[in-house]
Amino acid sequence: RGREAHALARAHLAVAAGLEIVPVVNKIDLPAADPVRVAQEIEDVIGLDAADVLPVSAKEGKGITELLEAVVATVPPPRGDPDAPTRALVFDSWFDPYVGVVMLVRVVDGALRRGREIRMMAAGHEHGITALHVIDPHPRAVEELGAGEVGMVIAGVKTLADVKIGDTLTDAAAPAREALPGFREVKPMVFTGLYPVDPDAYGDLKLALEKLRLNDASLSYEPETSAALGFGFRCGFLGFLHAEIIQERLEREYTLDLITTAPTVRYRVVMLSGEVREIESPAEVPSPADVDRIEEPMVLATIHLPPEYVGAVIALCQDRRGVQKDLTHHGSRVQLRYELPLAEVVVDFHDRIKSATRGYG
């Protein structure tokens, strides 16, 4: 259901942006498949014409030809100026122990050539390209990536933290004037404390976090001391799911026994002087006489559930300081949208939703 809600949100954004969408109903070979009902739900919830739905079964090969034809007809070819200064968008990266950081990029303008020096416009680093690959479907070495092409760039980058997703690569000798739009620094949103059960395992925990950060630049941590728990780390995560994954990896892959504190969020304090501070605990709140207001991060939650559980879920959201935005019925399901403080969501909210709806929400 989480993947379903994520896909639904992306579809709403695409419709709002005026993009052409061809809905696809996959796995129609399953015994419980009901393509007609699902197509009607797509029309009711998203507003797309059910007559355009493509039923597909990859297992049995049904609808594959029609799907590929729709991709050719609907997806526009890449646009870019091959003679303009080089600009390439970094949209993924990972750490390889043999070659360092591998960047997955899309060349928008110009071209990337092996042996040329590139500059990361947001990070400010310069590196020489040692290898370029395209994936078809296995990596194949090439000498150049031109405008509109997608490929892998290896430039001898040693740490993943030096590569920022959304950064623009350009030619160091003839750089572009402006970076590609839309780049934002990744900010941790959820914070928890990680402490080893055995104080002697502090060094092992530090080493494990360093190794995980090689492959996950969005993980942040700093040493922290607690009078009750001893030495540990204050870790920042993109969300509660990210925090659970990191904790699970630390315990499974590095055989660590950990104590995890309750998740918290970062608040923004606006002073009377106009200064803005970000705090993570009540102990950091300045004197009330100097504070104009305190802001907290909010989320817009879309909840899908059967009609019989609407009352229980509304009561839960109201109890969590939620503000209802709308309530709509789509066949046998109800869609609720609530604006909720992130601090109220990160603590057992998902479990309470599951309990209130007997697992159907």
VODO-593245 format. One record per residue (C-alpha): residue in one letter; z, y, x. Coordinates in steps of 0.5 Angstrom, whole numbers. Layout:
BEGIN
resn = A, pz = Z, py = Y, px = X
...
***
This chain:
BEGIN
resn = R, pz = 0, py = 0, px = 0
resn = G, pz = 1, py = 5, px = 6
resn = R, pz = -6, py = 4, px = 8
resn = E, pz = -8, py = 5, px = 1
resn = A, pz = -5, py = 11, px = 0
resn = H, pz = -7, py = 14, px = 7
resn = A, pz = -14, py = 12, px = 5
resn = L, pz = -13, py = 16, px = -1
resn = A, pz = -11, py = 22, px = 2
resn = R, pz = -17, py = 22, px = 7
resn = A, pz = -22, py = 21, px = 1
resn = H, pz = -19, py = 27, px = -3
resn = L, pz = -19, py = 31, px = 3
resn = A, pz = -27, py = 29, px = 4
resn = V, pz = -28, py = 31, px = -3
resn = A, pz = -25, py = 37, px = -2
resn = A, pz = -29, py = 39, px = 4
resn = G, pz = -35, py = 37, px = 0
resn = L, pz = -37, py = 31, px = 4
resn = E, pz = -42, py = 26, px = 1
resn = I, pz = -38, py = 19, px = 0
resn = V, pz = -40, py = 12, px = -2
resn = P, pz = -34, py = 8, px = -4
resn = V, pz = -34, py = 1, px = -2
resn = V, pz = -30, py = -5, px = -5
resn = N, pz = -29, py = -10, px = 0
resn = K, pz = -27, py = -17, px = 0
resn = I, pz = -30, py = -19, px = -7
resn = D, pz = -30, py = -26, px = -5
resn = L, pz = -23, py = -27, px = -6
resn = P, pz = -20, py = -31, px = -12
resn = A, pz = -16, py = -25, px = -15
resn = A, pz = -22, py = -20, px = -13
resn = D, pz = -24, py = -15, px = -19
resn = P, pz = -29, py = -11, px = -17
resn = V, pz = -30, py = -8, px = -24
resn = R, pz = -23, py = -6, px = -25
resn = V, pz = -22, py = -3, px = -17
resn = A, pz = -29, py = 1, px = -18
resn = Q, pz = -26, py = 4, px = -25
resn = E, pz = -20, py = 6, px = -21
resn = I, pz = -24, py = 9, px = -16
resn = E, pz = -27, py = 14, px = -21
resn = D, pz = -20, py = 15, px = -24
resn = V, pz = -16, py = 17, px = -18
resn = I, pz = -21, py = 20, px = -13
resn = G, pz = -27, py = 22, px = -18
resn = L, pz = -32, py = 19, px = -15
resn = D, pz = -38, py = 16, px = -19
resn = A, pz = -36, py = 8, px = -20
resn = A, pz = -44, py = 7, px = -21
resn = D, pz = -45, py = 8, px = -13
resn = V, pz = -39, py = 3, px = -11
resn = L, pz = -42, py = -2, px = -6
resn = P, pz = -39, py = -9, px = -7
resn = V, pz = -38, py = -12, px = 0
resn = S, pz = -36, py = -19, px = 2
resn = A, pz = -37, py = -19, px = 10
resn = K, pz = -34, py = -27, px = 10
resn = E, pz = -40, py = -29, px = 5
resn = G, pz = -45, py = -23, px = 8
resn = K, pz = -46, py = -20, px = 1
resn = G, pz = -48, py = -13, px = 0
resn = I, pz = -48, py = -12, px = 8
resn = T, pz = -56, py = -10, px = 8
resn = E, pz = -54, py = -5, px = 2
resn = L, pz = -48, py = -2, px = 6
resn = L, pz = -52, py = -1, px = 13
resn = E, pz = -58, py = 2, px = 9
resn = A, pz = -52, py = 7, px = 6
resn = V, pz = -49, py = 9, px = 12
resn = V, pz = -56, py = 11, px = 15
resn = A, pz = -58, py = 15, px = 9
resn = T, pz = -51, py = 18, px = 8
resn = V, pz = -48, py = 19, px = 15
resn = P, pz = -52, py = 25, px = 18
resn = P, pz = -54, py = 24, px = 26
resn = P, pz = -50, py = 28, px = 31
resn = R, pz = -52, py = 35, px = 32
resn = G, pz = -51, py = 38, px = 39
resn = D, pz = -55, py = 42, px = 44
resn = P, pz = -57, py = 38, px = 51
resn = D, pz = -58, py = 45, px = 55
resn = A, pz = -51, py = 48, px = 53
resn = P, pz = -45, py = 48, px = 57
resn = T, pz = -42, py = 41, px = 57
resn = R, pz = -37, py = 40, px = 52
resn = A, pz = -34, py = 33, px = 50
resn = L, pz = -28, py = 31, px = 45
resn = V, pz = -23, py = 27, px = 47
resn = F, pz = -21, py = 23, px = 41
resn = D, pz = -17, py = 17, px = 44
resn = S, pz = -14, py = 14, px = 51
resn = W, pz = -11, py = 9, px = 54
resn = F, pz = -8, py = 7, px = 61
resn = D, pz = -11, py = 1, px = 65
resn = P, pz = -7, py = -1, px = 71
resn = Y, pz = -13, py = -2, px = 75
resn = V, pz = -17, py = 4, px = 74
resn = G, pz = -12, py = 9, px = 71
resn = V, pz = -13, py = 13, px = 64
resn = V, pz = -19, py = 11, px = 60
resn = M, pz = -22, py = 17, px = 56
resn = L, pz = -26, py = 15, px = 49
resn = V, pz = -30, py = 22, px = 48
resn = R, pz = -36, py = 24, px = 44
resn = V, pz = -40, py = 29, px = 48
resn = V, pz = -42, py = 35, px = 43
resn = D, pz = -46, py = 39, px = 48
resn = G, pz = -49, py = 38, px = 55
resn = A, pz = -48, py = 32, px = 58
resn = L, pz = -43, py = 28, px = 62
resn = R, pz = -45, py = 25, px = 69
resn = R, pz = -42, py = 20, px = 74
resn = G, pz = -40, py = 24, px = 80
resn = R, pz = -39, py = 31, px = 77
resn = E, pz = -33, py = 34, px = 77
resn = I, pz = -30, py = 36, px = 70
resn = R, pz = -24, py = 40, px = 67
resn = M, pz = -20, py = 39, px = 61
resn = M, pz = -19, py = 45, px = 58
resn = A, pz = -13, py = 45, px = 54
resn = A, pz = -9, py = 41, px = 60
resn = G, pz = -12, py = 45, px = 66
resn = H, pz = -13, py = 39, px = 70
resn = E, pz = -20, py = 38, px = 74
resn = H, pz = -22, py = 31, px = 76
resn = G, pz = -28, py = 27, px = 78
resn = I, pz = -32, py = 22, px = 74
resn = T, pz = -32, py = 15, px = 77
resn = A, pz = -35, py = 11, px = 72
resn = L, pz = -38, py = 12, px = 65
resn = H, pz = -39, py = 7, px = 60
resn = V, pz = -42, py = 6, px = 53
resn = I, pz = -39, py = 0, px = 48
resn = D, pz = -45, py = -4, px = 45
resn = P, pz = -40, py = -8, px = 44
resn = H, pz = -37, py = -9, px = 51
resn = P, pz = -37, py = -4, px = 56
resn = R, pz = -43, py = -3, px = 59
resn = A, pz = -44, py = 2, px = 65
resn = V, pz = -49, py = 8, px = 65
resn = E, pz = -50, py = 14, px = 69
resn = E, pz = -50, py = 19, px = 64
resn = L, pz = -47, py = 21, px = 57
resn = G, pz = -52, py = 26, px = 53
resn = A, pz = -50, py = 30, px = 47
resn = G, pz = -48, py = 26, px = 41
resn = E, pz = -46, py = 20, px = 45
resn = V, pz = -40, py = 16, px = 45
resn = G, pz = -37, py = 13, px = 51
resn = M, pz = -31, py = 12, px = 56
resn = V, pz = -30, py = 16, px = 61
resn = I, pz = -26, py = 14, px = 68
resn = A, pz = -24, py = 20, px = 72
resn = G, pz = -18, py = 17, px = 76
resn = V, pz = -13, py = 20, px = 72
resn = K, pz = -6, py = 17, px = 74
resn = T, pz = -2, py = 18, px = 68
resn = L, pz = -3, py = 18, px = 60
resn = A, pz = 1, py = 25, px = 59
resn = D, pz = -4, py = 29, px = 63
resn = V, pz = -9, py = 27, px = 58
resn = K, pz = -9, py = 30, px = 51
resn = I, pz = -12, py = 28, px = 45
resn = G, pz = -17, py = 33, px = 42
resn = D, pz = -18, py = 36, px = 49
resn = T, pz = -25, py = 39, px = 51
resn = L, pz = -28, py = 36, px = 57
resn = T, pz = -33, py = 41, px = 61
resn = D, pz = -36, py = 41, px = 67
resn = A, pz = -32, py = 44, px = 72
resn = A, pz = -38, py = 48, px = 76
resn = A, pz = -41, py = 51, px = 70
resn = P, pz = -35, py = 51, px = 64
resn = A, pz = -36, py = 52, px = 57
resn = R, pz = -33, py = 59, px = 55
resn = E, pz = -29, py = 56, px = 49
resn = A, pz = -26, py = 49, px = 47
resn = L, pz = -28, py = 45, px = 41
resn = P, pz = -24, py = 48, px = 35
resn = G, pz = -18, py = 44, px = 32
resn = F, pz = -14, py = 42, px = 38
resn = R, pz = -6, py = 42, px = 37
resn = E, pz = -1, py = 40, px = 42
resn = V, pz = 3, py = 33, px = 39
resn = K, pz = 10, py = 35, px = 37
resn = P, pz = 15, py = 30, px = 36
resn = M, pz = 18, py = 30, px = 29
resn = V, pz = 23, py = 25, px = 29
resn = F, pz = 29, py = 24, px = 34
resn = T, pz = 34, py = 18, px = 35
resn = G, pz = 39, py = 17, px = 41
resn = L, pz = 38, py = 10, px = 44
resn = Y, pz = 44, py = 7, px = 48
resn = P, pz = 44, py = 0, px = 52
resn = V, pz = 50, py = -4, px = 49
resn = D, pz = 51, py = -6, px = 56
resn = P, pz = 52, py = 1, px = 60
resn = D, pz = 50, py = -3, px = 67
resn = A, pz = 43, py = -3, px = 63
resn = Y, pz = 42, py = 4, px = 63
resn = G, pz = 37, py = 4, px = 69
resn = D, pz = 33, py = -2, px = 66
resn = L, pz = 32, py = 3, px = 59
resn = K, pz = 30, py = 8, px = 63
resn = L, pz = 25, py = 4, px = 67
resn = A, pz = 22, py = 1, px = 60
resn = L, pz = 21, py = 8, px = 57
resn = E, pz = 17, py = 10, px = 63
resn = K, pz = 13, py = 4, px = 63
resn = L, pz = 12, py = 5, px = 55
resn = R, pz = 10, py = 13, px = 56
resn = L, pz = 4, py = 10, px = 61
resn = N, pz = 1, py = 8, px = 54
resn = D, pz = 4, py = 12, px = 49
resn = A, pz = 4, py = 20, px = 51
resn = S, pz = 7, py = 22, px = 44
resn = L, pz = 13, py = 19, px = 46
resn = S, pz = 18, py = 24, px = 49
resn = Y, pz = 25, py = 23, px = 52
resn = E, pz = 31, py = 26, px = 56
resn = P, pz = 38, py = 24, px = 58
resn = E, pz = 44, py = 24, px = 53
resn = T, pz = 51, py = 23, px = 54
resn = S, pz = 55, py = 21, px = 48
resn = A, pz = 63, py = 20, px = 49
resn = A, pz = 63, py = 14, px = 44
resn = L, pz = 56, py = 11, px = 47
resn = G, pz = 56, py = 13, px = 54
resn = F, pz = 49, py = 14, px = 57
resn = G, pz = 43, py = 14, px = 54
resn = F, pz = 37, py = 18, px = 52
resn = R, pz = 35, py = 22, px = 46
resn = C, pz = 28, py = 20, px = 44
resn = G, pz = 23, py = 24, px = 40
resn = F, pz = 17, py = 20, px = 36
resn = L, pz = 12, py = 22, px = 31
resn = G, pz = 15, py = 19, px = 25
resn = F, pz = 20, py = 14, px = 23
resn = L, pz = 15, py = 8, px = 24
resn = H, pz = 13, py = 10, px = 31
resn = A, pz = 21, py = 10, px = 32
resn = E, pz = 21, py = 3, px = 30
resn = I, pz = 15, py = 0, px = 34
resn = I, pz = 18, py = 3, px = 40
resn = Q, pz = 25, py = 0, px = 39
resn = E, pz = 22, py = -6, px = 37
resn = R, pz = 18, py = -6, px = 44
resn = L, pz = 24, py = -5, px = 48
resn = E, pz = 28, py = -10, px = 45
resn = R, pz = 22, py = -16, px = 45
resn = E, pz = 18, py = -14, px = 51
resn = Y, pz = 24, py = -11, px = 56
resn = T, pz = 30, py = -16, px = 53
resn = L, pz = 34, py = -10, px = 52
resn = D, pz = 40, py = -10, px = 47
resn = L, pz = 40, py = -3, px = 44
resn = I, pz = 44, py = 2, px = 39
resn = T, pz = 40, py = 7, px = 35
resn = T, pz = 43, py = 13, px = 32
resn = A, pz = 41, py = 15, px = 25
resn = P, pz = 34, py = 19, px = 26
resn = T, pz = 34, py = 27, px = 25
resn = V, pz = 29, py = 32, px = 25
resn = R, pz = 28, py = 39, px = 28
resn = Y, pz = 30, py = 45, px = 25
resn = R, pz = 27, py = 52, px = 26
resn = V, pz = 32, py = 58, px = 26
resn = V, pz = 30, py = 65, px = 25
resn = M, pz = 34, py = 70, px = 28
resn = L, pz = 35, py = 77, px = 25
resn = S, pz = 32, py = 80, px = 32
resn = G, pz = 26, py = 76, px = 30
resn = E, pz = 27, py = 70, px = 35
resn = V, pz = 25, py = 63, px = 33
resn = R, pz = 29, py = 57, px = 36
resn = E, pz = 28, py = 50, px = 35
resn = I, pz = 35, py = 46, px = 34
resn = E, pz = 36, py = 38, px = 33
resn = S, pz = 43, py = 38, px = 32
resn = P, pz = 48, py = 42, px = 28
resn = A, pz = 52, py = 44, px = 34
resn = E, pz = 46, py = 48, px = 37
resn = V, pz = 46, py = 53, px = 31
resn = P, pz = 48, py = 60, px = 33
resn = S, pz = 53, py = 64, px = 30
resn = P, pz = 51, py = 65, px = 22
resn = A, pz = 52, py = 73, px = 23
resn = D, pz = 46, py = 73, px = 28
resn = V, pz = 41, py = 68, px = 23
resn = D, pz = 36, py = 70, px = 18
resn = R, pz = 34, py = 64, px = 16
resn = I, pz = 34, py = 56, px = 17
resn = E, pz = 27, py = 52, px = 16
resn = E, pz = 26, py = 45, px = 16
resn = P, pz = 20, py = 41, px = 16
resn = M, pz = 17, py = 38, px = 9
resn = V, pz = 12, py = 33, px = 7
resn = L, pz = 8, py = 32, px = 1
resn = A, pz = 9, py = 25, px = -1
resn = T, pz = 4, py = 21, px = -6
resn = I, pz = 8, py = 15, px = -9
resn = H, pz = 4, py = 10, px = -13
resn = L, pz = 8, py = 5, px = -18
resn = P, pz = 8, py = 1, px = -24
resn = P, pz = 10, py = 6, px = -31
resn = E, pz = 16, py = 2, px = -32
resn = Y, pz = 19, py = 4, px = -25
resn = V, pz = 18, py = 12, px = -26
resn = G, pz = 25, py = 14, px = -28
resn = A, pz = 28, py = 11, px = -23
resn = V, pz = 23, py = 14, px = -17
resn = I, pz = 24, py = 21, px = -20
resn = A, pz = 31, py = 20, px = -20
resn = L, pz = 31, py = 18, px = -13
resn = C, pz = 26, py = 24, px = -11
resn = Q, pz = 31, py = 29, px = -15
resn = D, pz = 37, py = 26, px = -11
resn = R, pz = 33, py = 27, px = -4
resn = R, pz = 32, py = 35, px = -6
resn = G, pz = 25, py = 33, px = -8
resn = V, pz = 20, py = 38, px = -12
resn = Q, pz = 15, py = 35, px = -17
resn = K, pz = 8, py = 37, px = -16
resn = D, pz = 5, py = 33, px = -21
resn = L, pz = 5, py = 26, px = -25
resn = T, pz = -2, py = 22, px = -27
resn = H, pz = -3, py = 16, px = -30
resn = H, pz = -9, py = 11, px = -27
resn = G, pz = -10, py = 5, px = -32
resn = S, pz = -4, py = 1, px = -30
resn = R, pz = -1, py = 5, px = -25
resn = V, pz = 2, py = 12, px = -24
resn = Q, pz = 1, py = 17, px = -19
resn = L, pz = 7, py = 21, px = -17
resn = R, pz = 7, py = 27, px = -12
resn = Y, pz = 13, py = 30, px = -9
resn = E, pz = 15, py = 35, px = -4
resn = L, pz = 21, py = 33, px = 0
resn = P, pz = 25, py = 35, px = 6
resn = L, pz = 23, py = 30, px = 12
resn = A, pz = 30, py = 29, px = 13
resn = E, pz = 31, py = 26, px = 7
resn = V, pz = 25, py = 21, px = 8
resn = V, pz = 27, py = 19, px = 15
resn = V, pz = 33, py = 15, px = 13
resn = D, pz = 32, py = 9, px = 8
resn = F, pz = 27, py = 13, px = 3
resn = H, pz = 22, py = 7, px = 4
resn = D, pz = 27, py = 2, px = 3
resn = R, pz = 30, py = 5, px = -3
resn = I, pz = 23, py = 6, px = -6
resn = K, pz = 22, py = -1, px = -5
resn = S, pz = 28, py = -3, px = -9
resn = A, pz = 27, py = 2, px = -14
resn = T, pz = 20, py = -1, px = -16
resn = R, pz = 22, py = -9, px = -14
resn = G, pz = 17, py = -8, px = -8
resn = Y, pz = 11, py = -5, px = -13
resn = G, pz = 12, py = 2, px = -11
***
